[in-house]
Amino acid sequence: MKTRKMRWRWLAMCLALPLTGCALGSVRQVKVDALGRYDEARGVTVEVKGEDVPEAMRKELQESFLRAVEGRARRPADATGEPLKLEVRVVEAVSPEAAPATQSERVAEQARTAFGLTEFEKSAGRLAIEGTLLAPEGGRKLGLVRWESAGEPASLASRAGREAGEALGREMDFRRGDFVNRRAADERLFLTPTALTLEPGELVVSNDELLLFRAGVGLGRRVELNVWGGALPIPVATGVPFYFIHVVGGAGAAALGVVGAVDIGFKVKLLEESRYLPGVAASYDFLNVFGGAVGGAGIVVLGNGVAASGGVGAAGANLQFNLFSAVAAKHFGNFQLTAGAYVLDNHHLIPQGAAITLTTETTGGGGDDGVGGSESTTIPRIPTEVQPFVGAQYVLGPHSELAAEFFPRKPFSDSFGTTGIRWLIGSNAPRGPVAFDRLRVRIDVAALWVYLPPTEKSAGTPFPLPWVGLGIYKL
């Protein structure tokens, strides 16, 4: 029984490490914010802080750190502004109780360093440093690097400065042209994209409304790949849109319909956001939509009377779409404004699984009162439709933000939008070999606002429908 429990523990650890990422080696953590606003900063100054740090060790740390960070960061040589500031703090310097006497002790010491376990066993000695990158004025924190190793602190000082400086410098070079501080889940609001993409190697697994699943990965600095799948329950009485798809009730329709979708697509960042220009991104998705509702219903696109249906009592449809999107976004401090459009095209790549009917209103002879009615015509495909949108986001702090979206339509009563809040939950530091600082949990709680048309008993009114989302990001 004990052996079986140990196996399950090892299995759980093996599954957790790929999800959260590994924090292996002496460099425990490194992150840098966007440095585009400091492109005129002239190099970096390094100051070593810490109580009871020997002067020789302080000097070794400072010189090795400065050489390494400037060699990797590649700050402009002709810059004329004040340099960035780097404060290196000696967090802990513990001398070993005794030098390792055997080969096994030396291997154990190296293993503790490799797996980030030196803080739990300090008999072999330990050196831990933390470097903080600050703006030229010294008040704003721009980056962080943490380094630790088992051994004699004095003999580790040079390696600590070199390895930590190189890691921080590489990240500074990567971020030197960025003007936006990237956070987990910033590639989307609730229903619309932003101009940002997933970072290289960043992974996301998410679920919206319990039934709609998404998996995404950053393929590079400008490209991300997404796969969507699942279904979305929608009250048929309101005709709530999902991507532009409505489920609408037929004769005797029940109060709940289902729209399902399988989608694979990619998003490309066309223009990086700069000091004055917005960021621009575009995406393409191959979207297969299928739907049905108890009692008979159909799929209606953009509410324009175009429907695909299997008939009353046998509702169902299977349609393929090309879904394009383009969006521009600009940040103003903690506020972001987005604007763009979806383009839904029905030039299908594979055969469709439903007949398409176009229903139009007539002005005479068709209704019971002799005034009006409707006519239906079978068409080969659904006309291309465009849906514009605008969005806004305000960052409240490191773990929360507000967002809103609006989709204008004609007539205006068919417009809809969202308002809600997002939380990002995660650790600020790794623990042992597991990089918890690279793991973020996204929680979305929003209202999807639609317009309920007037009836004999009530006037038309906006109506909120709950929208809940959950995602796990590996940064």
C-alpha positions in Angstrom: 0.0 0.0 0.0 2.8 2.4 0.9 4.6 1.6 -2.4 1.3 2.4 -4.3 1.0 5.8 -2.5 4.5 6.7 -3.4 3.9 5.8 -7.1 0.8 8.1 -7.1 2.9 10.9 -5.5 5.6 10.6 -8.2 2.9 10.5 -10.9 1.3 13.7 -9.6 4.7 15.4 -9.5 5.5 14.3 -13.1 2.1 15.7 -14.2 2.5 19.0 -12.3 6.0 19.8 -13.5 5.2 20.1 -17.3 2.1 22.2 -16.4 3.8 24.7 -14.2 7.2 24.6 -15.8 10.5 23.8 -14.0 12.6 26.1 -12.0 15.9 24.3 -12.2 19.5 25.5 -11.7 20.9 28.5 -9.8 18.9 31.2 -11.6 15.6 30.7 -9.8 13.5 33.5 -11.4 13.9 36.3 -13.9 11.3 38.7 -15.3 11.5 42.2 -16.9 8.8 44.7 -17.8 8.5 46.6 -21.1 11.6 48.8 -21.5 10.6 50.7 -24.6 10.0 53.9 -22.7 13.5 53.8 -21.4 15.3 53.5 -24.8 17.4 56.5 -24.0 18.7 55.1 -20.7 22.5 54.9 -20.8 23.6 51.5 -19.6 23.1 50.2 -16.1 24.6 51.0 -12.7 25.0 48.3 -10.1 24.9 48.6 -6.3 25.3 45.7 -3.9 23.4 45.9 -0.7 23.3 43.6 2.4 24.4 43.6 6.0 27.7 42.1 6.9 28.8 41.5 3.3 32.6 41.4 3.1 34.0 44.2 0.9 35.9 41.7 -1.3 32.7 39.8 -1.9 30.7 43.0 -2.5 33.2 44.1 -5.1 33.3 40.7 -6.9 29.5 40.6 -7.1 29.3 44.2 -8.4 31.9 43.8 -11.1 30.8 40.4 -12.4 27.1 41.4 -12.4 27.9 44.7 -14.3 30.0 43.0 -17.0 27.4 40.3 -17.5 24.3 42.5 -17.6 25.8 45.1 -19.9 27.2 42.4 -22.2 23.8 40.8 -22.7 21.4 43.7 -22.4 23.0 45.6 -25.4 21.8 49.0 -24.3 22.3 51.7 -27.0 25.9 53.0 -26.8 24.9 56.5 -27.9 22.0 57.0 -25.4 22.1 60.2 -23.5 19.6 59.6 -20.7 20.2 58.6 -17.1 21.2 54.9 -16.7 18.9 52.2 -15.3 19.6 51.2 -11.7 20.2 47.7 -10.5 20.2 46.9 -6.8 21.7 43.6 -5.9 20.8 42.4 -2.4 22.6 39.5 -0.6 19.6 37.7 0.8 21.6 35.0 2.6 25.2 34.0 2.9 25.8 31.0 5.1 29.2 29.4 5.4 29.3 25.5 5.3 29.7 23.6 8.5 32.3 21.5 6.8 33.7 21.0 3.3 32.1 18.0 1.4 34.4 15.0 2.2 33.0 12.4 -0.2 31.9 12.3 -3.8 28.3 11.5 -2.7 28.2 14.7 -0.6 29.4 16.8 -3.5 26.7 15.3 -5.7 24.0 15.9 -3.1 25.2 19.5 -2.9 24.9 20.0 -6.7 21.5 18.3 -6.7 20.1 20.7 -4.0 21.3 23.6 -6.1 19.8 22.2 -9.4 16.4 21.5 -7.8 16.2 24.7 -5.8 16.3 23.0 -2.4 19.2 24.9 -0.8 16.9 26.8 1.5 15.8 23.6 3.1 19.3 22.3 3.9 22.0 24.8 4.6 24.7 22.7 6.2 26.7 22.7 3.0 26.6 26.5 2.9 24.4 28.8 0.8 24.5 32.0 -1.2 21.3 33.7 -2.3 21.1 37.0 -4.1 18.3 39.1 -5.6 18.7 41.8 -8.2 16.0 44.5 -8.7 16.0 46.6 -11.9 14.7 50.1 -11.3 13.9 53.0 -13.6 16.4 55.9 -13.8 14.6 57.9 -11.2 14.8 54.9 -8.9 11.2 54.6 -7.9 9.6 52.2 -10.4 10.5 48.5 -10.4 11.2 47.2 -13.9 12.6 43.7 -13.4 13.8 41.0 -11.0 16.3 38.1 -10.9 16.9 35.6 -8.1 19.9 33.3 -7.8 21.0 30.8 -5.2 23.4 27.9 -4.8 24.9 25.6 -2.2 28.5 26.2 -1.3 31.0 28.7 0.2 29.5 32.2 -0.4 32.9 33.9 -1.1 33.8 31.4 -3.8 30.3 31.6 -5.4 30.2 35.5 -5.7 31.8 35.7 -9.1 29.6 33.0 -10.6 26.5 34.4 -8.9 27.0 37.8 -10.5 27.9 36.4 -13.9 24.9 34.0 -14.2 22.3 36.3 -12.7 23.6 39.2 -14.8 23.4 37.2 -18.0 19.9 36.0 -17.3 18.7 39.5 -16.5 20.5 41.0 -19.5 19.0 38.5 -21.9 15.5 39.3 -20.7 16.2 43.1 -20.9 17.3 42.7 -24.5 14.1 40.8 -25.2 12.0 43.5 -23.7 13.8 46.6 -24.8 11.4 47.4 -27.7 8.2 46.6 -25.8 5.8 49.4 -24.7 3.2 47.1 -23.0 3.6 45.1 -19.9 2.3 41.6 -20.9 0.1 39.8 -18.3 -1.5 36.4 -18.5 -4.8 36.4 -20.5 -4.1 39.8 -22.2 -4.5 38.2 -25.6 -8.3 38.4 -25.1 -11.1 40.2 -23.3 -14.3 38.1 -22.9 -15.5 37.7 -26.5 -13.0 39.7 -28.5 -9.3 39.6 -29.1 -6.7 42.2 -28.3 -3.6 43.1 -30.3 -1.4 41.0 -28.1 -0.5 37.3 -28.7 0.6 34.5 -26.3 4.3 34.7 -25.5 6.7 32.2 -27.1 6.1 28.9 -25.4 3.1 30.2 -23.3 0.3 27.6 -22.9 -3.3 28.1 -22.0 -6.2 25.7 -21.2 -9.5 27.4 -20.5 -13.2 26.8 -20.3 -16.1 29.2 -20.7 -19.7 28.6 -19.5 -18.7 25.0 -18.5 -18.9 23.6 -22.0 -16.6 25.6 -24.3 -13.0 24.6 -24.1 -9.9 26.2 -25.6 -6.2 25.3 -25.8 -3.6 27.8 -27.1 0.1 28.1 -27.5 2.5 30.9 -28.4 4.5 29.8 -31.4 6.7 32.9 -31.5 6.7 36.6 -30.6 4.0 37.3 -33.1 2.0 34.0 -33.7 -0.3 32.0 -31.5 -2.3 28.8 -32.3 -5.7 28.1 -30.8 -8.1 25.2 -30.8 -11.7 25.6 -29.6 -14.3 22.9 -29.0 -17.5 22.2 -27.1 -21.0 23.6 -26.9 -22.8 26.6 -25.4 -26.3 26.5 -23.9 -28.3 29.5 -24.9 -31.8 30.6 -24.0 -33.7 30.5 -27.3 -36.1 33.2 -26.3 -33.5 35.9 -26.3 -31.5 34.9 -29.4 -28.2 35.4 -27.6 -25.3 35.5 -30.0 -22.2 33.3 -29.8 -19.7 34.4 -32.4 -22.6 35.7 -34.5 -24.6 32.5 -34.1 -28.1 32.6 -32.7 -30.3 29.7 -31.6 -33.9 30.7 -32.2 -37.0 28.8 -31.3 -39.3 27.3 -33.9 -42.9 26.2 -33.3 -43.1 24.8 -29.8 -39.4 25.5 -29.1 -38.1 24.8 -25.6 -36.4 27.4 -23.4 -32.9 26.1 -24.0 -30.9 25.6 -27.2 -27.4 24.5 -27.8 -24.8 25.8 -30.3 -21.7 23.7 -30.7 -18.4 24.6 -32.4 -15.1 23.1 -33.4 -12.5 25.7 -34.3 -8.8 25.8 -35.2 -7.1 29.0 -36.0 -4.1 31.2 -35.6 -3.5 34.9 -34.7 -0.7 37.1 -35.9 0.6 40.3 -34.5 1.0 42.7 -37.5 2.2 45.8 -35.6 3.8 46.1 -32.2 2.3 48.9 -30.1 4.7 51.8 -29.8 4.8 55.0 -27.9 2.3 56.7 -30.3 1.0 53.9 -32.6 -1.5 51.2 -31.6 -0.8 47.5 -31.9 -2.6 45.6 -34.7 -3.3 41.9 -34.9 -5.3 39.7 -37.3 -6.6 36.1 -37.1 -8.1 33.4 -39.1 -10.2 30.5 -37.8 -11.7 27.5 -39.6 -15.0 27.2 -37.7 -17.5 24.3 -37.9 -20.8 25.1 -36.2 -23.5 22.6 -35.3 -26.7 23.2 -33.3 -30.1 22.0 -32.2 -32.8 22.6 -29.7 -35.5 20.6 -28.1 -38.8 21.0 -30.0 -37.4 22.4 -33.2 -35.1 25.4 -33.9 -32.5 26.6 -36.3 -29.2 28.5 -36.5 -29.5 32.1 -37.4 -26.5 34.1 -38.4 -26.3 37.8 -37.4 -30.1 37.9 -37.0 -30.6 38.8 -40.6 -33.1 36.1 -41.4 -30.6 33.6 -42.8 -31.1 30.2 -41.3 -29.9 26.6 -41.6 -32.4 24.1 -40.3 -33.5 20.5 -40.5 -37.1 21.5 -40.0 -39.5 21.7 -37.1 -39.2 18.7 -34.7 -35.9 17.7 -36.3 -33.7 20.7 -35.7 -30.0 20.5 -36.5 -27.4 22.0 -38.7 -23.8 21.6 -39.6 -22.1 24.6 -41.2 -18.5 25.6 -42.0 -17.2 29.1 -41.8 -14.1 31.2 -42.4 -13.9 33.5 -39.4 -11.5 36.5 -39.8 -10.8 39.2 -37.3 -8.7 42.3 -37.1 -8.2 44.5 -34.0 -6.2 47.6 -33.1 -5.4 48.4 -29.4 -3.7 51.2 -27.6 -2.8 51.5 -23.9 -3.0 54.7 -21.9 -1.4 53.8 -18.6 -3.6 51.2 -17.0 -6.4 51.7 -19.5 -6.6 49.9 -22.8 -9.0 50.7 -25.7 -9.6 48.2 -28.5 -11.6 48.3 -31.8 -12.0 45.8 -34.6 -14.3 43.6 -36.5 -15.2 40.0 -37.1 -15.8 38.8 -40.7 -17.8 35.6 -41.1 -17.6 33.9 -44.5 -19.4 30.7 -45.6 -17.3 29.7 -48.5 -16.9 26.2 -47.0 -13.9 24.0 -47.6 -15.8 20.8 -47.0 -19.5 19.9 -47.8 -22.0 21.4 -45.5 -24.5 19.3 -43.6 -27.7 21.4 -43.8 -29.9 23.3 -46.3 -29.7 27.0 -46.0 -32.9 29.1 -46.2 -33.3 32.9 -46.6 -36.4 34.2 -44.9 -37.6 37.7 -46.0 -40.6 39.8 -44.9 -43.2 40.7 -47.5 -45.5 43.7 -47.5 -48.7 42.2 -48.7 -50.8 39.1 -49.0 -48.8 36.8 -46.9 -50.1 37.4 -43.4 -53.4 36.5 -41.8 -54.5 40.1 -41.9 -53.6 40.5 -45.6 -50.9 43.0 -44.8 -47.7 41.2 -44.7 -45.9 37.8 -44.4 -42.7 36.1 -45.2 -41.1 34.1 -48.0 -38.3 31.5 -47.9 -35.7 30.8 -50.5 -33.0 28.1 -50.5 -29.5 29.6 -51.2 -26.1 27.8 -51.7 -24.3 29.6 -48.8 -24.8 32.3 -46.2 -23.8 35.8 -47.2 -20.6 37.2 -45.8 -21.2 39.2 -42.7 -19.2 41.8 -40.8 -19.6 42.5 -37.0 -17.6 45.4 -35.6 -16.8 45.7 -31.9 -15.1 47.9 -29.4 -13.6 47.0 -26.0 -12.1 48.6 -22.9 -9.9 47.2 -20.1 -8.7 48.8 -16.9 -6.1 47.2 -14.7 -6.9 47.6 -11.0 -3.8 45.9 -9.7 -1.5 42.9 -10.2 -4.4 40.5 -9.7 -7.6 42.1 -11.0 -9.0 44.1 -13.9 -12.3 45.4 -15.3 -13.4 44.9 -19.0 -16.3 45.8 -21.2 -17.2 45.1 -24.9 -19.9 46.3 -27.2 -21.1 44.9 -30.5 -23.2 47.5 -32.4 -25.8 46.1 -34.8 -28.7 47.3 -36.9 -31.3 47.7 -35.7 -29.7 49.0 -32.5 -31.9 46.9 -30.3 -30.0 43.8 -31.7 -26.8 45.2 -30.2 -25.2 43.4 -27.3 -22.2 43.7 -25.0 -20.4 42.5 -21.9 -19.2 44.0 -18.6 -17.2 42.1 -16.0 -14.2 41.5 -13.9 -11.2 39.3 -14.2 -8.9 37.9 -11.5 -5.4 36.5 -12.0 -4.3 34.2 -9.2 -0.7 32.9 -8.8 2.5 32.9 -6.8 5.3 35.5 -7.1 8.1 33.0 -6.6 9.1 29.4 -7.4 9.1 26.7 -4.8 11.7 24.0 -5.0 11.8 22.6 -8.6 8.3 23.8 -9.4 8.0 27.3 -11.1 4.8 28.4 -9.4 5.6 32.0 -10.5 5.0 30.9 -14.1 1.5 29.6 -13.4 -1.6 31.9 -13.4 -5.2 31.0 -12.9 -7.7 33.3 -14.8 -11.3 33.7 -13.4 -13.8 35.7 -15.5 -17.2 36.8 -14.1 -19.2 38.9 -16.5 -22.7 39.7 -17.7 -23.7 39.3 -21.3 -26.2 42.1 -22.0 -28.9 41.5 -24.6 -32.2 43.4 -25.3 -35.5 41.7 -24.6 -38.1 42.9 -27.0 -41.4 44.4 -25.6 -44.3 42.1 -25.0 -48.0 42.6 -24.1 -47.1 42.5 -20.4 -43.7 44.4 -20.4 -41.7 46.9 -22.2 -38.4 46.1 -23.9 -35.5 46.1 -21.5 -31.7 45.1 -21.3 -31.2 41.7 -19.7 -28.0 40.3 -18.3 -27.0 36.7 -18.8 -24.1 35.2 -16.7 -20.8 34.6 -18.3 -18.2 32.6 -16.3 -14.7 31.6 -17.5 -11.8 29.8 -16.0 -8.3 29.4 -17.5 -4.8 28.1 -16.5 -1.8 29.8 -18.1 1.7 28.5 -18.1 3.9 31.5 -18.8 
